[in-house]
Amino acid sequence: MAKTRPVLFLVAILAFAGLLAGACGSDDEPVTIESAGGTWTLEAVPQRIVSLSPTATEILFAIGAGPQVVAVDNWSTYPPEAPTTELSGFDPNIEAITSYEPDLVVIANDTNELVAGLTALDIPVFVSASPFDISGGYGAVAALGAATGHPTEAQEVIETMQAEIAAALADAPEAPIRIYHELDDTHFSVSSNSFIGAVYAELGAVNIADPADSDGYGFPQLTEEYIIEADPELIIITDLLAYTADDVAARPGWETVTAVRDGNILVVNADIASRWGPRLPQFIRTIVEALAAIAPAS
């Protein structure tokens, strides 16, 4: 899987570069869309967009394309005005999607051979895949702006994100703090080869999952023994898990872990932590504040 990353990143950059000229004109001018979903030339800027990606939904509304969105998937709960439906991005149904008569479908992953199915129906599809670092997230915003006729607004969103993230990074402590991000109770984690892990790396944290990610997949599964021995100083979980920080702290043998002993188990908003859209600076600021509280006084 890791070998596909340069290709996916190149697709995002090509999408931005190739679309910018076409998207800067009026709504009636042709728009060329390039992504892992293929190359499409639309007669005009899309006006009936279906988004099956919660991150893409946030981005679309942030860049001013909200009025063009007619339906979003059941996980797209932000912003509140997004037209949330029962559509699924994890188990997409082509018949349900086409009932909204879309002139563009935005997805994060090609599940159930969705790209082939939509292509067969001559419905344009844009794959807004997960980036692998912060700069790749900016590329995703730019590509969606170009595809929907909002390149200027997209650039404004990017510049705002850059400024807010730079301000947060400037406050990050220099001390290398050991962190462990837990995805579930089977101890899957994120390494620096994932988007979230890349954020932690940017903050100068020491990710205990990195040595366990020998194949560069980005989401290694750790063992309790490994975690206890690695002794993270900060443990991060999300608010969508079926257990709490107290439950983590109560695990047998974990009382020796520095993060547990010092009460540094951070619960973050799952939506914000897993998305690379306009709310990413909020997540980074939250992590910076947690790291700063742990770092020794200089």
N, C-alpha and C positions, 0 to 999 in steps of 0.2 A: 504493500500500500504506500509505503514511503516514497517509492520511485515515481509515483504519479504526481507528487507535490509540485515539482518545477513546472510540469505541464499545466496543472490547474492554475498556478499563479500566473503563468504566461497567458492563459486564456483570459483571466481577469484583466490583465494589462491590455491585451489586444482588444478586449471588449470596450474598454474605456477609450483607447486611442482610435479604434476604428469607428466608434459610434459618435464621437464628439461632434464631428463636422455635421453629420446628418441630423443630430438631435438639437442643434442650435437654431434651426429654422422654425417655421411655423408648424402648427399641428397638421397641416395638409401636406407637408413635405415628406418624402420617403425617409424611413429610418432603417438602418441596418443593425441587426442585433447578432452578436457573436458570443457564444459560450459553449460549454460542453453539451448544450442542447442543440447545437448546430448553428448555421448561419441563416438568418432570415432577413429579408428585405420587406418591410411593411410599407404600404402606400401612405400611411400617416402615423402620427404618434398614437400608441394604443390608448383607448378610452374605456375598455372593459377588461380590467386586469383582475385575475384571480391569483392570490398569493397563498402558497402552501408552505411558506417559511415564516415563522414568527419574527425572525430577525429581519427578513426582507420587508415584512409588513411594517415594522417600526421605521425602517429606512424610508420606505415609500411615503409614509405620512410625514416624516421629518423633512423630506425634500420637496414637499408640496404636491405629491402625486396622489394624495388621499382621495380626492374627488374622482379619480380615474379607477379606483379600486371598487369592484362590485361584490367581491366575496373573499374571505380569508379562512384559513383552516381553524380547527377547534382549539389549537394552542395559541393562536394569535389573539391574545387578550389585551394587548397594549399597542397603540393608545386606546382608550375606552371607546372612541368613535369608530374603531375599525369594525367592519361588517362581519363579525364572527359567525361562522356557520358550523355544520356538522362535518364539513369536508375534512379529510385526514391527509396529512403529509406523510405519515408512516405507512398507511395502507390506502393509497389513493384509488379512487373509483372514477374511471374516465367518464362514465355516463353522468355521474353526479357533477363532475367538473363542467362538462359541456352544457349542462342545463342552465348555466349562467351565461352562455354565449360569449365566452371570453375571446378577446383579440390578442391576449398575451397571458400565458400562465408562468408564474415565477415559482421555482421549486428549489430546495436545497440539495436534494438527492434524487437520483433516478431510481425510484422504488417501483416495483411491479412493472418494469419496462414502460414507465410512463412516457418517457421521451418518444419512444417508438410509436406508442399508441396515439399520442397527440400529433406527431408528425404525420401519421397515416391519415389523420382527419384534417390535415393542413391547418392545425392550430399552433401558432408560434409558441415556443417554450424557451424560457431563459433559466439556466441553472446558476443560481447564486450560491456557490459552494462555500463551505466554511474555510476561511483563510487560515494561514499557519503562523501569522504574527500580526502585530498592530498595523504595520504598513499595508499588509494584505487586506485588512479590514477597510482601510481608506479606499483601496482599489475597488472593493465591492460596492461601497457607497457611490463612487464615481461611475461605475458601470451601470448601476440602476438609474442614476440621474440621466446618463446619456440615453439609455434605452427608453425612458419615459418622457423625454423632452424637458428635463429639469437639470441640465448640467451646471448651470450657475448656482441654483439652490443647493445642489449636492456639494459643490465646492465650498459654499458657505458653511454647510454642516461639517465638512471635513476640517476646515480651518478652526471652527469652534472646538471640535473634538481635540485637535492638535494642541490648541492653546490650553485647554483644561487638563489634558493628559500631561503636558509639559510641566504645568504648575504642580500637579500631583507628584510627578517623578522628582521634581526638585526638592520635595519634602521627604523623599524616601531616605531612610537611614543608610549609612554606608556599611554598617555591620552586617555580615552575611548570616542571616537568620534561617535556620532549617525549618522548612514547611512541609506539610503533608496535606494534600487536597483529597478528600475521600468522596468518591462518587456514589458508593453504596456500601452495604454492610458485608459485602464479600471482598471489600478492600481494593476494588478497582480505583486507580488514581489517574492523574494526568502528569505526563513528563513535559519537558521543554519542547518536545516535538509536537505538542498540541497547541491550539490557540491559547487556552487558559494558561498552560504551562509557559508559553512564550511571554505572557504578561508577567508572570512571576520572575522569569529570567531577566526581563527588562528592569525589574525592581531590584535586582541584585540578590534575590533570595536564593538559598540553596535548597533545591527540590530533591527530597529524599527518593522520589520515584525515578529519577534520571538513571542511576546505575542499573535499575531493574528493566529498563526499556532497551534491551540489547538490539532489538530489530527495528527500532525507530518508529514503532506503531503510534506511540503517543498516549496510549491508555493501558499501561501495564497493570496486572493484578499482583498485589503484594500479599504477603502473609503477615499474620499478627507478630510472629517472631521477628520478621524483617523490620516492621514498623517500630517495635519496641527497641530493637537494637540501634536503629537509625536515630532514635530519640528526637523527634521533631519538637521544635520550640513553639510552633504555631500549627494547629490543626484547623482545617477549613471544611465545613460541611454546608449543605444548602437547606433552605426551609421547606423543601418538598420531600425530604426523606421521612420515612416512617419512624424515625427516632430522633432524639434530641442530643444536645451537648452533654446533658447529665447522663444520658445512656452511654455515650462514648466514654465519659469519665469513669463510669461504673464497671467497665469491662475488666475482667480478672487479669491482673498482671500489668494493666496500663497505668497503675498508680505511680510507677517509676518514670513514666514518660514526662519530660519537662513541661510540655504543653498542658498536660493533665494536672500535674502537681501545681503549676502556677496559674491555672484557670484560664489558659489561653486557647480556648476552643471557640472559633468564630463561626457564627451562622450567617450566611449571606443569602441574598435574594437569588433564587435559582434562575429566574428569567434573565436578570441582568448579568449574572456570572457566566451564562452560557451563550450570550449573544455579543456580536461585535459591532452593534449599531450605535446610535447616538447616546445611549446610556452607559456605554463602556467607561467613560471617565468617572462615573459614580462608583463603579466596582473598583477601579484602580485606587480611587481616593479612600475607599473603605479598607482596602488591604494596606495601603500606606499608613493609615492611622493605626492599624493593628500592629504593624511592624515597628512603628515609631514608639509605641507603648512598651514594646518588649526590649528594644535596643538599649544597651547600656548607655548611661549618660556620658557625653563626651567631655 
